[in-house]
Amino acid sequence: MRDRLDGLWCDEDFAAWYPRDGRPGLSPAQLATVCVLQFLLGLSDRQAAEAVRCRIDFKYALVRHEAPVRREAR
């Protein structure tokens, strides 16, 4: 799911929803992703919160993976 949703939205898309003098406690893009997954899977709020804590597929959807840095041989 993350591979399909990646890049659909980013934190900057939600900048107008937050005060300029502070930073949101949680990533708005991650919150949006959880809401979409919650809707698609028909989960209650409590079930979605538990899924974020325990399910590897939710964790994968919420973490941006980058290619590992290659170290040159000496």
N, C-alpha and C positions, 0 to 999 in steps of 0.2 A: 504494500500500500504506500509506504513512504517513497518508494521509487517513482510511483505515479504522481504523488502529491508534491514532491520536492520542487521547489521553485514556484509553486502556485501562488504563494504569498510569503512575505517576509515582514520583519518587525516594522520596517519603515512604512509599510502599508497601513499600519494602525497608529502612526505617530500623532495624528490629529485627535485621537481618542484619549490621549494622556496629557497631563499638564507638562508644560515646557520646562519647569524648574525641577522636575524629578524624573526618576527612571522607574518604569513599572517593575514590580517585584518578580514577575514571571514573564517569559517571552510571549508576547501576544500571538506570534505565529505558532508557537507550540500549543497555546490554549485553543487556537482555531483548529489545529490538527486534532486535538483530543475531542473537540466538539463534533467534528466531522466523523471521526471513528465511532464516537458514542452514538451518533444518529444512525450510521450505517449498520452497526451491530445491535441496535435496539437496546442499549444499556441504560440503566438508571444512573443518576449522578454518583451514587455510592459504588455501583459496579464499575463505572468508568474510573473513579479514583483508585479503586483496588487494582484495576487493570494497569494503570500507570505505575503503580508500585510493584506489581508482580509479573506482568506478562512481558516476555521478551519482545513480542511483535510490537507492542506499544512503545517500549523503550527504544527499539530500533527506529520507529517512526519519528521519535522526538529528538534523536541525536543526529547531528550532521556528521557524516563520515567523510574524512578527507583521506586522500592517498597517503600512505606512509612515506616519510621522508627517507630517501635512500642515502646511505652513507657510502662515500667513496672508499675503496680499498686503498690502503697506504702502501 
